[in-house]
Each structure stands twice: as C-alpha cells, then as structure tokens.
C-alpha cells in the first residue's frame, strides 16, 4: 500500500488557516482542495498547537542555536585578534 500524496508545507498552512478562520467547513475545504476532511482537521490541530508554542514564552530551539552561533563567532573574533596582534609584533620586530 502506498503512502499517499505528499503536500507542501505552504499548501497545508493555507488549508489549516482557512479552517481556523472558518472560511468554509472542513467538508467544503476538502471538496475544494481534494483532500480528506480528517486530514484538514489534523492540519488544523497541528497549526493550532504550533501557534500556542509560539506564544508560550519559552525560549525555542532557534534562539538557542542563535546564542551558540554568536558565542562561537565571538570566540573566533578573539582568536583572530590574538593572531593579528602576534603577526603585527613579529613583523614590526623584523
């Protein structure tokens, strides 16, 4: 048995947003976009849960990644400054 059709994230978001807004019933959206009403309801629940997580105030993974990247860049700047100072000193002595 196959896995079925694959839908893009934009397509899912478009339908989930329409379902959340109440633009049409799940049956009407299913008919319009040729998907099963149950699938629309799953996408709606997924969108709602991710929306709640976005407003939860907890630091997300992206913020943690950004912090570690910034710390790494500052460390690299420090190493490059030390190397630069060393090379300046060596060149001025010769």
C-alpha positions as CSV (number, residue, x, y, z in Angstrom):
1,X,0.0,0.0,0.0
2,X,1.4,3.5,-0.9
3,X,2.0,6.4,1.3
4,X,-0.4,8.7,-0.5
5,X,0.2,12.2,-1.8
6,X,2.8,14.5,-0.4
7,X,1.6,18.1,0.3
8,X,3.9,21.1,0.7
9,X,4.0,23.0,3.9
10,X,2.5,26.0,2.2
11,X,-0.4,24.0,1.0
12,X,-1.1,22.6,4.4
13,X,-0.7,26.0,6.1
14,X,-3.1,27.6,3.6
15,X,-5.8,25.0,4.2
16,X,-5.2,24.9,8.0
17,X,-5.5,28.7,8.1
18,X,-8.8,28.6,6.1
19,X,-10.1,26.0,8.6
20,X,-9.1,28.1,11.6
21,X,-10.6,31.2,10.2
22,X,-13.9,29.3,9.4
23,X,-13.9,30.4,5.8
24,X,-15.6,27.2,5.0
25,X,-16.5,23.9,6.6
26,X,-14.0,21.0,6.6
27,X,-16.2,19.2,4.0
28,X,-16.2,22.3,1.7
29,X,-12.5,22.7,2.0
30,X,-11.9,19.0,1.4
31,X,-14.0,19.2,-1.7
32,X,-12.3,22.3,-3.0
33,X,-8.7,21.1,-2.4
34,X,-9.3,17.3,-3.0
35,X,-8.2,16.2,0.5
36,X,-10.0,14.2,3.2
37,X,-11.8,16.2,5.9
38,X,-10.0,14.3,8.6
39,X,-6.7,15.4,7.1
40,X,-7.8,19.0,7.3
41,X,-8.7,18.6,10.9
42,X,-5.3,17.1,11.7
43,X,-3.5,20.0,9.9
44,X,-5.7,22.5,11.8
45,X,-4.8,20.8,15.2
46,X,-1.1,20.8,14.2
47,X,-1.2,24.5,13.3
48,X,-3.1,25.4,16.5
49,X,-0.6,23.5,18.7
50,X,2.4,25.2,16.9
51,X,0.7,28.5,17.3
52,X,0.4,28.0,21.0
53,X,4.0,27.0,21.3
54,X,5.0,30.2,19.5
55,X,3.3,32.3,22.2
56,X,4.3,30.2,25.2
57,X,7.2,32.5,26.1
58,X,9.6,29.5,26.3
59,X,12.9,30.0,24.5
60,X,12.8,28.0,21.4
61,X,15.4,25.9,19.6
62,X,16.1,28.7,17.1
63,X,17.0,31.1,19.9
64,X,19.4,28.6,21.5
65,X,21.0,28.0,18.1
66,X,21.4,31.7,17.6
67,X,23.1,32.1,21.0
68,X,25.6,29.3,20.4
69,X,26.4,30.8,17.0
70,X,27.0,34.2,18.4
71,X,29.2,32.8,21.2
72,X,31.2,30.8,18.6
73,X,31.7,34.0,16.5
74,X,32.9,36.0,19.4
75,X,35.4,33.2,20.2
76,X,36.6,33.2,16.6
77,X,37.0,37.0,16.7
78,X,39.0,36.8,19.9
79,X,41.4,34.2,18.3
80,X,41.8,36.3,15.1
81,X,42.6,39.4,17.2
82,X,45.3,37.5,19.1
83,X,46.7,36.1,15.8
84,X,46.6,39.6,14.3
85,X,48.4,41.2,17.3
86,X,51.1,38.4,17.2
87,X,51.7,38.9,13.5
88,X,51.9,42.7,13.9
89,X,54.5,42.2,16.7
90,X,56.5,39.7,14.6
91,X,56.5,41.9,11.5
92,X,57.5,45.1,13.4
93,X,60.4,43.3,15.1
94,X,61.9,42.1,11.8
